[in-house]
């Protein structure tokens, strides 16, 4: 891995990770369904446990994180967030390239979904993902080696 290190998320990271999630996702969630703080905290705590996260660090500074789940027939990138002040520096691209190598080593596709109000779909398309489905709120994307 070039340019970043990964550490395991810990229970003590919960507050920091939720703040990261909220900063990144508030506008697109609000535009899609509206933002209900209690609902979001409960959903985050139930579905994105701190110990599921890999924390992305550069020079010992936490710059983001991701949740990658291995399923029987694919990897699921449940969440990838880079702090806004660290975006557009190639960190996300490097992390996704790393995750793609993990999927390739297991000969499994990598899947994710993007809220339609989130402008990141072109980022993933540039990295070789294709849209395989969509619903009212999400684009569903996949990458195969």
C-alpha positions as CSV (number, residue, x, y, z in Angstrom):
1,X,0.0,0.0,0.0
2,X,1.5,3.3,-1.1
3,X,0.9,6.5,0.7
4,X,-1.4,5.3,3.5
5,X,-1.5,2.9,6.4
6,X,-4.5,0.9,7.7
7,X,-5.4,0.2,11.3
8,X,-8.3,-1.7,12.8
9,X,-11.2,0.4,14.1
10,X,-11.7,0.2,17.9
11,X,-14.8,0.8,20.0
12,X,-13.2,4.1,21.1
13,X,-13.3,5.3,17.5
14,X,-17.2,5.3,17.5
15,X,-17.6,9.1,18.0
16,X,-14.9,10.1,15.5
17,X,-16.3,7.6,12.9
18,X,-19.8,8.9,13.3
19,X,-18.6,12.5,12.9
20,X,-16.8,11.5,9.7
21,X,-19.9,9.7,8.5
22,X,-22.2,12.7,9.3
23,X,-19.9,15.2,7.6
24,X,-19.7,13.1,4.4
25,X,-23.2,11.8,4.2
26,X,-25.5,14.4,5.7
27,X,-26.2,16.4,2.5
28,X,-27.0,13.4,0.3
29,X,-29.0,11.6,2.9
30,X,-30.9,14.8,3.7
31,X,-31.6,15.3,0.0
32,X,-32.8,11.7,-0.4
33,X,-34.8,10.9,2.7
34,X,-34.3,13.8,5.2
35,X,-31.9,13.6,8.1
36,X,-33.2,12.3,11.4
37,X,-30.3,12.4,13.9
38,X,-31.6,9.6,16.2
39,X,-32.3,7.3,13.2
40,X,-28.9,7.9,11.8
41,X,-27.1,7.3,15.0
42,X,-29.0,4.1,15.6
43,X,-28.4,2.9,12.0
44,X,-24.7,3.8,12.2
45,X,-24.3,2.0,15.5
46,X,-26.2,-1.1,14.4
47,X,-24.8,-1.4,10.8
48,X,-21.3,0.2,10.9
49,X,-19.7,-0.9,14.1
50,X,-16.3,0.7,14.8
51,X,-14.6,-2.7,14.8
52,X,-15.8,-3.3,11.2
53,X,-13.9,-0.2,10.0
54,X,-10.4,0.1,8.7
55,X,-9.0,3.5,9.6
56,X,-6.9,5.2,6.8
57,X,-3.9,7.1,8.1
58,X,-1.3,9.2,6.4
59,X,1.7,10.2,8.5
60,X,-0.2,8.9,11.6
61,X,-3.1,11.3,10.9
62,X,-6.6,9.7,10.5
63,X,-7.9,10.8,7.1
64,X,-10.7,8.4,6.5
65,X,-12.0,4.9,6.8
66,X,-13.8,2.1,5.1
67,X,-15.9,-1.0,5.8
68,X,-15.3,-4.0,3.5
69,X,-17.4,-7.1,3.9
70,X,-16.4,-10.4,2.3
71,X,-19.6,-12.3,1.2
72,X,-19.6,-15.8,-0.3
73,X,-19.7,-14.5,-3.9
74,X,-18.4,-10.9,-3.8
75,X,-16.8,-8.2,-1.6
76,X,-19.2,-5.4,-0.5
77,X,-17.7,-2.0,0.1
78,X,-20.3,-0.8,2.6
79,X,-18.7,2.6,3.2
80,X,-15.6,4.6,2.1
81,X,-15.1,8.1,3.5
82,X,-12.2,10.4,3.2
83,X,-12.2,13.6,5.3
84,X,-13.3,16.5,3.0
85,X,-10.0,18.4,3.6
86,X,-8.1,15.3,2.3
87,X,-10.2,14.7,-0.8
88,X,-8.9,15.3,-4.3
89,X,-5.4,14.2,-3.3
90,X,-5.6,10.6,-4.7
91,X,-6.2,9.0,-1.3
92,X,-9.6,7.6,-2.3
93,X,-8.2,6.3,-5.6
94,X,-5.3,4.6,-3.8
95,X,-7.6,3.0,-1.2
96,X,-10.0,1.7,-3.9
97,X,-7.1,0.3,-5.9
98,X,-5.9,-1.5,-2.8
99,X,-9.5,-2.9,-2.2
100,X,-9.7,-4.0,-5.8
101,X,-6.4,-5.9,-5.3
102,X,-7.9,-7.6,-2.3
103,X,-11.0,-8.6,-4.4
104,X,-8.8,-9.7,-7.3
105,X,-6.6,-11.9,-5.0
106,X,-9.8,-13.8,-4.0
107,X,-11.2,-13.8,-7.6
108,X,-14.3,-12.0,-6.4
109,X,-16.1,-9.0,-7.8
110,X,-16.3,-5.8,-5.7
111,X,-19.7,-4.2,-5.3
112,X,-21.1,-1.1,-3.7
113,X,-24.0,1.2,-3.8
114,X,-24.0,5.0,-4.2
115,X,-26.9,7.2,-3.1
116,X,-28.0,9.0,-6.2
117,X,-27.7,12.4,-4.5
118,X,-24.0,11.6,-3.8
119,X,-21.8,12.9,-6.7
120,X,-19.2,10.1,-6.4
121,X,-20.5,7.8,-9.1
122,X,-18.1,9.2,-11.8
123,X,-15.2,8.6,-9.4
124,X,-16.0,4.8,-9.3
125,X,-16.7,4.7,-13.0
126,X,-13.1,6.0,-13.7
127,X,-11.8,3.2,-11.5
128,X,-13.4,0.6,-13.7
129,X,-16.8,0.1,-12.0
130,X,-19.9,-0.5,-14.0
131,X,-23.5,0.0,-13.0
132,X,-25.3,-3.3,-12.8
133,X,-28.6,-2.1,-11.2
134,X,-30.3,0.8,-9.6
135,X,-33.4,1.5,-7.6
136,X,-35.2,4.7,-6.6
137,X,-32.4,5.9,-4.3
138,X,-29.2,4.0,-5.2
139,X,-26.9,3.2,-8.1
140,X,-25.4,-0.3,-7.7
141,X,-21.9,-0.6,-9.0
142,X,-19.6,-3.5,-9.6
143,X,-15.9,-4.1,-10.4
144,X,-14.5,-7.3,-11.8
145,X,-10.8,-8.0,-12.4
